[in-house]
Amino acid sequence: MRLYRLLLWLCPAALRKEYGAAMEEMFARRLADARETGFRPRARLWRRELTSVLALAIAERWKLVSLGVRPRRHWNNLDAMHALAQETRHAARRLLRSPAFSLAAVLTLALAIGANTAIFAVVERVVLNPLPYPESDRLVVLDHGAASLNVGSSIGITSGLYFHYADRARTLDGAALYRSDDLTITGSGGPERVRVTHVAVPLAPVLRASPAIGRWFVEAEGRPGAPRTAILSHGLWLRRYGGSPSVIGQSIDLGGSPSEIVGVMPASFAFPETRVDIWTPELVDRSMGFGLWGYRAVARLRDGSTLERARDELNGLIAEIPQAFPADPIALGNTQIRLTSALRTLKEDVLGRVATTLWILLAAVGLVLLVACANVANLFLVRSEARQREIAVRRALGAGRLGITRYFLAESVLLSTAGGIAGIVLADVAVRLLVSVGPATLPRLHEIRLDAVTVAYTGALSLLTAILFGAIPLWRVRELGATLHENGRTNTASRSRHRVRQLLMGGQVAAALVLLVASGLMIRSFQNMRAIDPGFDATSTLTFGIGLPDRDYATRDAAVAAHHAIIDRLLALPGVTAASATTCLPLAGGCFANGVRIEGRVIEPGTIPPLAMYRAVAGGYFEAAGMRVIRGRAIDRADVEHRTPVALVSQSLASRFFPNQDPIGRRIASNRPPLRPGGAQPLDWLTIVGVVGDTPINALGEANPIPQLYMPMSIAGGPDAPRNSIIGPDVAVMSFIVRTASAPMGSLDTVRRAVDGVDPRLALAQVRTLQDTLDRAAAQMAFTMTLIVIAGSVTLLLGVIGIYGVMSYIVSQRTGEIGVRLALGAEPGSVARMIVREGGVVAGAGIVAGLATAFAGSRLIESLLYGISPRDPAVFASTTAILLAVALPACWFPARRAARLSPLEALRMD
Amino acid sequence: MDSPPTLSDLAFHILLALGEGPSHGYAIGKDVEERSAGRLDPTTGALYQVLRRLAEDGLIVAAGAPPGVDSRRKYFALTSRGKRAAAHEARRLDALVRAARQRKLYPQRA
């Protein structure tokens, strides 16, 4: 039924609107009638009904083109339709008479068209329409870079800068800042850690999104001191409230503070990412000064404005910061880092490298389709030559070129339509598979499905395919006039006749080689990525997050005591060999970052201290994470309990801040702005006691590791700094690492009970193993690699079938010649070598063309690779060897068959 | 008013089916199949292609559906122009039958 509806989409909209539903109803009843009958009548009904919709679509579209036809002509048109239908019926009969040929052609086409449709469905949703908002290409990200820090982008925005822009920028039509964190919700259904995004109230108008039920926030709810309100995601609403509309007006406990639920967003709303479950207003106003980094912001470009003009305007506004924020020390500090606008489209921000990846995949499956077309064209050539005389007779009897064209096109259109329909079925399966295994980084992944646009694309593709392989035999028809003059006994097909075939074969070899090289490069990149030492030991470790509600754990001491209680219970569990906690796990993305001061070094006026990421850890963290302490000692439980002012630094911090020096014993501190301009800076100095290896922040294989430092969780930011101070990480939210002797997920229940024993209101967030985290980091590359390798293998398979087919055919056509050669005393071995040599020359030409294409196109794939040159000679050589290893036998078998013929047999066969 | 268009076989059968009163696609299809003793068994697509032409030419119009049936179902009824076209076609066939009888190609009425 779904298929029928999809096919109806091919009809003109007017027809569909008026009769579509009625046709569906009639079809459904006819199907119901046929339910009691056997398989054959039912199959016949399906076939007839589906083709009739296609015929209707073609006829009606045709009519649309030839506008203004008088009614009388319609009936003539119908006659033409009947003639076409008749030609189609005849073609169908001819095809059914050679089922092996038809099946081979349809399967080949279905495979290729299915692959193209599936990838196109992904490209259409993910690349062409990644954002479910109206006029989404006018949405921009208000990001910044800092020239003096050599950072081009992604330092975000501050609240003051956001208001500065929102009040003054004329190129922007509204802007909204936001930031995300994880909070625990309590109430019915037990505690749960959810992703919460705190947004400025104008977000919904900027995105032009609105809640499915309830309302969006009003401006007063975004001011400091306003009563708390919250809007739920569609997923959370279904999960915790069973989709009940009465949720509006209820109160939800968000990290200890009750908030009123005012709305529920539609399922398609996933801003800024899919895992966000709650939106709350960010309570900010203009009185807070320049503010701190840590926000992100989106804006909508005003109509008629461009990205470049907006960027210029924002850079102009950045220059006005000192006047806009007089006597604000943070604003003054920020003028020194040479801030620049890194404005870019939201689409670019969301897609990143995914777009390139998907276009490359689409190109790869395009090559698969070309190879499939070449194969089917080959099959067609064989058929057309076998029927040369029939066609010549037809022409002699007065069939025009048009008639012959119709004769061939009817067959090719039928085959490609069947291939297209089978391809849609295959693509449907493939898309479901892609959605279930695709990396979570693909935007709108779960909305990917076959829709009208995709089906139309498949239709166009099938037609194009039909013309591509249907036209090749037509090209040959031109020479057929002479066929009747020949007496029918020809020993060899002319060389020119083989040229088309050899061209097809060479093309297949070239396309297969290009995809093989791409597959080889992807496999090597993936291996390189998996071979990276992440700096921690991922085996048998369970990780989870716990956030302590502010209300019950107001001080840092209370938080540290709770974390210690949890760790003690975890360590007491059977099978647990180590347990500890950190404010920020490896590969968890950005952690708390701030400038680092080094004792004895003066900050020159006009410069700012270098940045580092700070982690507060419990005792035994490095042991639990399997990180190597390269020099000095680790942080132990005693350091945490006695608030010893010590720190461990990463290797990158040591080499960058203390080049050729021993960092151990030196003192460093988290930078803090002076209390008043020009005043003293109270710094909390920490003594470096050890150096540890680097761990990745966002992705494996980061080019420039960010300097990191670790300190006891009891003194995060400094022994006397308040728990949520801006100079150190907040220890209320910690990630725990539990190293076990057995499978880590198996101990999840006992771990959960251990945490419940400390406080049953605490929820475990993001429970996974470190191995999962590592796999996720490589997921996108694994996904790309798998698809390209599949495309490469399919092409290789089709290519080999193609080579074998061409060689067999050439041998069969030359049987007579071979017979003569053998009769005249040629060695069977030399005959075989001759055949292989001819195939080898064509394959060699294809290989040269393929290598040249792969070499020239290497720049395209470069961005997908890791740790390997796109022109890696080893990959080029080994893939060529693989291709030769399968292509030569494909030539050799037909050749051996030829050589084994007895001359008598060979001469008689013709 | 121009003369009614020549009707195709299927179109004439559809007009005949509607001669009994307004009907919908599925029932028309069944009627055509029975009346032609299985010679014509139009598919949904073919039937609607002709229905659409007939509607465009003003031989049939969409008619209101009786209460309580599937709301997707679409009813059609003959227009006066449609009746004329059917009569015209019947006359044409009748003339052919008479001609056949005169030439002794078809038995006389019993």
Chai-1 contact restraints between the chains, C-beta under 6 A:
chainA,res_idxA,chainB,res_idxB,connection_type,confidence,min_distance_angstrom,max_distance_angstrom,comment,restraint_id
A,Y19,B,Y48,contact,1.0,0.0,6.0,A-B,restraint_1
A,A21,B,R72,contact,1.0,0.0,6.0,A-B,restraint_2
A,A22,B,G25,contact,1.0,0.0,6.0,A-B,restraint_3
A,A22,B,R72,contact,1.0,0.0,6.0,A-B,restraint_4
A,A22,B,K74,contact,1.0,0.0,6.0,A-B,restraint_5
A,M23,B,T44,contact,1.0,0.0,6.0,A-B,restraint_6
A,M23,B,Y48,contact,1.0,0.0,6.0,A-B,restraint_7
A,E25,B,D70,contact,1.0,0.0,6.0,A-B,restraint_8
A,E25,B,R72,contact,1.0,0.0,6.0,A-B,restraint_9
A,E25,B,R73,contact,1.0,0.0,6.0,A-B,restraint_10
A,M26,B,G25,contact,1.0,0.0,6.0,A-B,restraint_11
A,M26,B,Y26,contact,1.0,0.0,6.0,A-B,restraint_12
A,M26,B,T44,contact,1.0,0.0,6.0,A-B,restraint_13
A,F27,B,T44,contact,1.0,0.0,6.0,A-B,restraint_14
A,R29,B,Y26,contact,1.0,0.0,6.0,A-B,restraint_15
A,R48,B,T43,contact,1.0,0.0,6.0,A-B,restraint_16
A,E49,B,T43,contact,1.0,0.0,6.0,A-B,restraint_17
A,E49,B,T44,contact,1.0,0.0,6.0,A-B,restraint_18
A,S52,B,T43,contact,1.0,0.0,6.0,A-B,restraint_19
A,S52,B,G45,contact,1.0,0.0,6.0,A-B,restraint_20
A,S52,B,A46,contact,1.0,0.0,6.0,A-B,restraint_21
A,V53,B,G45,contact,1.0,0.0,6.0,A-B,restraint_22
A,L56,B,G45,contact,1.0,0.0,6.0,A-B,restraint_23
A,L56,B,Q49,contact,1.0,0.0,6.0,A-B,restraint_24
A,P71,B,P5,contact,1.0,0.0,6.0,A-B,restraint_25
A,P71,B,D57,contact,1.0,0.0,6.0,A-B,restraint_26
A,R72,B,P5,contact,1.0,0.0,6.0,A-B,restraint_27
A,H74,B,R53,contact,1.0,0.0,6.0,A-B,restraint_28
